[in-house]
Amino acid sequence: MKRAIPFGMPMEVMGVVRWIIFVASALWMMSLLGCGGGGKPTQTAQGGTIVITFQFPNSERLIPSATTEISVTVNGEGLSAPLKGTATRASPTVTFSNVPPGAKFVMAFSRTSSTASLPATIGVATATVTAGVTTSVTIEMQATKPPSRLVVETPTAGQVTLINPDKEELLFLGNSDGLQWFGFVTPQATVTFDNPVSLPNGASIGQSASQTTLQGTATMRLVGVTGVGVPAGDFANCIVVELNHSGSVSFRRILYLARNFGPVMLFDGAPLGFAGQPTALSSLPSVLVSGQVGTTSFNFANPFNDGLGLPAYDGQLSAYLATQVGNRYDFSDLLSPDNPPNQPPL
């Protein structure tokens, strides 16, 4: 006689049920731990791919024979530090894989020797990365203008003057418990504020402040945080600050500021994406190529190389404007493609 079990189920059937339960439980545990065990795997969003090619301002549009290499940086949404790549005549394209989706700003600069103090050409482009999609980008390389120098002066306590002698422009800024904007000078107008526009330490991304002036309204906005790669070096977690004055005098500047360093890239104007990167090139940037901050000198051949170890934005806005008297920032402007130089330094 067969031995009875609860509910009158035969032993053979009960064994099959137990086996099914055991297998199901094992599969459930594997789904939690992963095939290798040790914990649930981190889920990451799928990225996209960017393939970059170059066109030069010569009749063949190819990489010139004197070019030793082309350095490429990708900045933008989802990137706290810039992506880096290199192209040569033998390998004339650069591919970045698993790039976070979103708007990106791509910059390239070419060398003619490893000791050159300035890039021979610079090119920029914008792109939108989509997960699982390959995006092709062609960068128009252009000769650069000789650098113009921004010098830090401190005429009054807590105030910094950035001077651009080539453009005859001055920016009056401060870093007392945050960031302040006191006014500006252009060849067309001088505008100073009775009270500075101020963003305090602890300001959140997207926060802005405004001040009424005799000529209109001045607004300073903390746009975002993004990594920036320029000829003078690579800088992580730069803040992007938009300065705008509307009214009888129009003025707009976009500053990319590195922590404990200062400005690394400037735009006269451009539409900005979520992280502060330009989404279209309505104007060309000025990019840092050399300079000195404190006792540290740097140039294109020997770039500033400590920028990748900096922390993410923690609200300390005052740390993004270095105030040592004598700091200098040498910026090169790009020549527009429709106005090429007579003899580009290729």
C-alpha positions as CSV (number, residue, x, y, z in Angstrom):
1,M,0.0,0.0,0.0
2,K,1.3,3.4,-0.9
3,R,2.1,5.8,2.0
4,A,-0.4,8.7,2.2
5,I,0.7,12.3,2.5
6,P,-1.4,15.4,3.3
7,F,-4.3,16.0,0.9
8,G,-3.9,12.5,-0.4
9,M,-1.3,13.4,-3.0
10,P,0.8,10.4,-4.2
11,M,4.5,10.6,-3.2
12,E,5.7,10.5,-6.9
13,V,3.6,13.6,-7.7
14,M,4.8,15.4,-4.6
15,G,8.4,14.8,-5.7
16,V,7.8,16.4,-9.1
17,V,6.1,19.4,-7.4
18,R,9.1,19.8,-5.0
19,W,11.5,19.7,-8.0
20,I,9.5,22.3,-9.9
21,I,9.5,24.6,-6.8
22,F,13.3,24.1,-6.3
23,V,14.1,25.0,-9.9
24,A,11.8,28.1,-9.8
25,S,13.4,29.2,-6.6
26,A,16.9,28.8,-8.1
27,L,16.0,30.8,-11.2
28,W,14.5,33.6,-9.0
29,M,17.7,33.8,-6.9
30,M,19.8,33.9,-10.1
31,S,17.7,36.8,-11.4
32,L,18.5,38.7,-8.2
33,L,22.2,37.9,-7.9
34,G,23.2,37.6,-11.5
35,C,24.9,34.7,-13.1
36,G,28.2,35.5,-11.3
37,G,26.6,36.1,-7.9
38,G,27.7,38.7,-5.4
39,G,24.8,41.2,-5.8
40,K,22.4,42.8,-8.2
41,P,24.2,44.4,-11.2
42,T,24.1,48.1,-11.7
43,Q,21.8,49.1,-14.5
44,T,23.2,51.7,-16.9
45,A,21.4,53.5,-19.8
46,Q,22.6,52.6,-23.2
47,G,24.7,55.2,-24.9
48,G,25.2,56.3,-28.5
49,T,28.2,56.5,-30.8
50,I,29.8,59.6,-32.4
51,V,32.1,59.2,-35.4
52,I,34.1,62.4,-36.2
53,T,35.8,63.4,-39.4
54,F,37.6,66.6,-40.3
55,Q,37.8,69.1,-43.2
56,F,40.7,71.5,-43.5
57,P,40.8,74.9,-45.2
58,N,42.9,73.7,-48.1
59,S,42.0,72.7,-51.6
60,E,42.0,69.0,-50.8
61,R,40.1,69.5,-47.6
62,L,42.3,66.7,-46.1
63,I,44.6,66.6,-43.1
64,P,47.7,68.5,-44.1
65,S,51.1,66.7,-44.2
66,A,52.5,69.0,-41.5
67,T,49.8,68.0,-39.0
68,T,51.2,65.6,-36.4
69,E,47.8,65.0,-34.6
70,I,44.4,66.3,-34.0
71,S,43.0,66.3,-30.4
72,V,39.3,65.9,-30.0
73,T,37.2,66.7,-27.0
74,V,33.5,66.0,-26.4
75,N,31.6,68.0,-23.8
76,G,28.0,68.2,-22.8
77,E,25.0,66.6,-21.2
78,G,25.9,63.6,-19.1
79,L,29.6,64.3,-19.1
80,S,31.3,65.6,-15.9
81,A,34.7,65.4,-17.7
82,P,35.4,65.8,-21.4
83,L,35.9,62.7,-23.6
84,K,39.3,62.7,-25.3
85,G,40.4,61.2,-28.6
86,T,43.2,61.6,-31.2
87,A,43.3,61.5,-35.0
88,T,46.2,61.4,-37.4
89,R,46.7,61.2,-41.2
90,A,47.0,57.4,-40.8
91,S,43.8,57.3,-38.7
92,P,41.7,60.3,-39.8
93,T,38.6,59.6,-37.8
94,V,37.7,59.4,-34.1
95,T,35.0,57.2,-32.7
96,F,33.5,57.6,-29.2
97,S,31.2,54.7,-28.1
98,N,28.6,54.5,-25.3
99,V,28.3,58.3,-25.1
100,P,25.5,59.5,-22.8
101,P,22.4,60.7,-24.8
102,G,21.8,64.4,-25.1
103,A,23.3,67.5,-26.7
104,K,27.1,67.6,-27.1
105,F,29.7,70.2,-28.0
106,V,32.7,68.8,-30.0
107,M,36.0,70.7,-30.3
108,A,39.1,69.7,-32.2
109,F,42.5,71.3,-32.4
110,S,45.5,70.3,-34.5
111,R,49.2,70.3,-33.9
112,T,52.2,70.7,-36.2
113,S,54.7,69.7,-33.6
114,S,54.6,68.5,-30.0
115,T,56.3,71.7,-28.8
116,A,54.0,74.2,-30.6
117,S,52.7,76.7,-28.1
118,L,49.5,77.3,-30.1
119,P,47.2,75.0,-32.1
120,A,47.5,75.3,-35.9
121,T,43.7,75.0,-36.4
122,I,40.6,74.7,-34.2
123,G,37.2,73.5,-35.2
124,V,33.9,73.1,-33.3
125,A,30.6,71.4,-34.0
126,T,27.4,70.4,-32.1
127,A,25.7,67.0,-32.1
128,T,22.7,65.3,-30.4
129,V,23.5,61.7,-29.2
130,T,20.7,59.1,-29.2
131,A,21.0,55.8,-27.4
132,G,21.8,53.0,-29.8
133,V,22.4,55.3,-32.8
134,T,25.6,56.3,-34.6
135,T,25.9,60.1,-35.2
136,S,28.3,61.3,-37.8
137,V,30.0,64.7,-37.2
138,T,32.2,66.6,-39.6
139,I,34.3,69.4,-38.1
140,E,35.4,72.3,-40.2
141,M,38.9,73.2,-39.1
142,Q,39.9,76.8,-39.2
143,A,43.0,78.9,-38.5
144,T,42.8,80.8,-35.2
145,K,43.5,84.4,-34.4
146,P,46.5,85.4,-32.3
147,P,45.5,85.1,-28.6
148,S,44.0,88.0,-26.7
149,R,44.8,88.2,-23.0
150,L,42.4,88.5,-20.1
151,V,44.2,89.9,-17.1
152,V,42.8,89.8,-13.5
153,E,43.1,93.1,-11.7
154,T,41.6,94.0,-8.3
155,P,40.9,97.7,-8.2
156,T,38.6,97.2,-5.1
157,A,38.3,94.6,-2.5
158,G,36.1,91.6,-3.6
159,Q,36.0,92.7,-7.2
160,V,37.8,91.3,-10.2
161,T,38.2,92.9,-13.6
162,L,38.6,90.7,-16.6
163,I,40.2,92.8,-19.4
164,N,40.1,91.8,-23.1
165,P,42.3,94.5,-24.7
166,D,41.7,93.2,-28.3
167,K,38.0,93.6,-28.0
168,E,38.2,96.6,-25.8
169,E,35.9,94.9,-23.3
170,L,35.9,94.7,-19.5
171,L,33.9,92.5,-17.2
172,F,33.5,93.5,-13.5
173,L,33.0,90.4,-11.4
174,G,33.3,89.4,-7.7
175,N,33.5,86.3,-5.6
176,S,32.4,87.5,-2.1
177,D,30.2,84.7,-0.7
178,G,29.2,83.7,-4.2
179,L,29.4,85.3,-7.6
180,Q,28.7,89.0,-8.4
181,W,28.4,91.0,-11.6
182,F,29.1,94.7,-11.2
183,G,28.9,95.8,-14.9
184,F,30.7,95.8,-18.2
185,V,32.5,98.0,-20.8
186,T,32.3,97.5,-24.6
187,P,33.4,99.9,-27.3
188,Q,29.7,101.0,-27.6
189,A,28.8,101.5,-24.0
190,T,29.8,101.5,-20.3
191,V,27.2,100.0,-18.0
192,T,27.8,99.7,-14.2
193,F,25.2,98.7,-11.7
194,D,24.3,100.6,-8.5
195,N,24.0,97.2,-6.8
196,P,25.7,94.1,-8.2
197,V,23.8,91.1,-9.5
198,S,24.6,88.3,-7.1
199,L,24.2,84.6,-6.9
200,P,25.1,83.4,-3.4
201,N,27.0,80.3,-2.4
202,G,24.5,77.4,-2.4
203,A,22.7,78.6,-5.5
204,S,21.2,75.7,-7.4
205,I,21.5,74.9,-11.1
206,G,19.1,77.1,-13.1
207,Q,18.9,79.8,-10.4
208,S,19.1,83.4,-11.6
209,A,19.3,86.9,-10.2
210,S,18.4,90.2,-11.8
211,Q,19.0,93.9,-11.2
212,T,17.5,97.0,-12.8
213,T,20.0,99.4,-14.3
214,L,19.8,102.8,-15.9
215,Q,20.0,101.1,-19.3
216,G,17.8,98.1,-18.8
217,T,17.9,94.8,-16.8
218,A,20.9,92.7,-15.9
219,T,20.5,89.0,-15.3
220,M,23.0,86.4,-14.2
221,R,22.0,82.7,-14.4
222,L,23.7,79.5,-13.3
223,V,23.0,77.4,-16.4
224,G,24.7,74.0,-15.6
225,V,27.8,72.0,-14.9
226,T,29.8,70.3,-17.6
227,G,33.3,69.1,-18.4
228,V,35.3,71.3,-20.8
229,G,38.3,70.3,-22.9
230,V,40.3,73.2,-24.5
231,P,43.8,73.5,-25.9
232,A,45.1,74.7,-22.5
233,G,43.8,71.6,-20.7
234,D,40.9,69.5,-19.6
235,F,38.6,70.7,-16.8
236,A,35.9,68.7,-15.1
237,N,32.7,70.0,-13.6
238,C,32.9,73.6,-14.9
239,I,30.0,75.8,-14.1
240,V,28.3,77.7,-16.9
241,V,27.3,81.2,-16.1
242,E,25.2,83.4,-18.5
243,L,25.4,87.2,-18.2
244,N,22.7,89.0,-20.0
245,H,21.8,92.7,-20.2
246,S,18.6,93.7,-22.1
247,G,17.3,97.2,-22.8
248,S,18.9,100.2,-24.5
249,V,22.2,98.3,-24.3
250,S,22.3,94.7,-25.3
251,F,25.0,92.4,-24.0
252,R,25.3,88.6,-23.6
253,R,28.3,86.5,-22.5
254,I,28.6,82.9,-21.5
255,L,31.4,82.0,-19.1
256,Y,32.7,78.5,-18.4
257,L,34.5,78.7,-15.1
258,A,36.7,75.9,-13.6
259,R,37.0,75.6,-9.8
260,N,40.0,77.3,-8.2
261,F,41.0,78.4,-11.7
262,G,38.7,80.8,-13.6
263,P,37.5,81.1,-17.2
264,V,38.3,78.4,-19.7
265,M,35.9,79.2,-22.5
266,L,33.8,82.2,-23.6
267,F,30.9,82.6,-25.9
268,D,29.4,85.9,-27.1
269,G,26.1,84.2,-27.5
270,A,24.7,80.7,-28.2
271,P,21.6,78.7,-27.4
272,L,22.4,76.5,-24.4
273,G,21.3,73.0,-23.5
274,F,20.5,71.4,-20.2
275,A,24.1,71.2,-18.9
276,G,25.1,74.5,-20.4
277,Q,26.7,73.3,-23.6
278,P,25.8,75.2,-26.8
279,T,23.2,73.4,-28.9
280,A,23.9,75.5,-32.0
281,L,26.8,77.7,-33.1
282,S,25.2,81.1,-33.5
283,S,28.6,82.4,-32.5
284,L,32.1,80.9,-32.3
285,P,33.8,80.4,-28.9
286,S,37.0,81.9,-27.5
287,V,39.0,79.1,-26.0
288,L,41.8,79.1,-23.5
289,V,45.2,78.3,-25.1
290,S,47.7,79.5,-22.4
291,G,48.2,81.6,-19.3
292,Q,49.1,81.6,-15.7
293,V,47.1,81.1,-12.5
294,G,49.0,81.8,-9.3
295,T,52.4,80.3,-9.9
296,T,51.2,77.8,-12.5
297,S,52.0,78.6,-16.1
298,F,50.7,76.5,-19.0
299,N,50.2,76.5,-22.7
300,F,49.1,74.3,-25.6
301,A,52.4,72.3,-25.5
302,N,52.3,71.9,-21.7
303,P,48.6,72.2,-20.8
304,F,47.2,72.5,-17.3
305,N,46.6,68.9,-16.3
306,D,45.0,68.9,-12.8
307,G,41.5,69.7,-14.0
308,L,40.0,66.2,-14.0
309,G,40.4,65.5,-10.3
310,L,38.1,68.3,-9.1
311,P,34.8,67.6,-7.3
312,A,31.3,68.1,-8.7
313,Y,29.6,71.4,-8.1
314,D,28.9,71.7,-4.4
315,G,27.4,75.2,-4.2
316,Q,30.7,77.1,-3.6
317,L,30.3,79.6,-6.4
318,S,33.0,81.8,-5.0
319,A,35.6,79.1,-5.6
320,Y,35.2,79.4,-9.4
321,L,36.7,82.8,-9.8
322,A,40.4,82.9,-9.0
323,T,41.3,86.4,-7.7
324,Q,45.1,86.5,-7.6
325,V,46.3,89.8,-9.1
326,G,48.2,89.1,-12.3
327,N,46.4,85.9,-13.3
328,R,46.2,85.9,-17.1
329,Y,44.1,83.9,-19.5
330,D,45.1,83.8,-23.2
331,F,42.2,83.1,-25.4
332,S,42.2,82.4,-29.2
333,D,39.1,83.2,-31.3
334,L,38.2,81.0,-34.2
335,L,38.0,82.5,-37.7
336,S,34.6,81.9,-39.3
337,P,34.6,79.5,-42.3
338,D,33.4,82.2,-44.6
339,N,36.4,84.4,-43.7
340,P,39.5,82.2,-44.0
341,P,42.9,83.7,-43.6
342,N,45.1,84.3,-46.6
343,Q,47.8,81.8,-45.3
344,P,46.3,79.5,-42.7
345,P,49.1,78.0,-40.4
346,L,48.4,74.4,-41.4
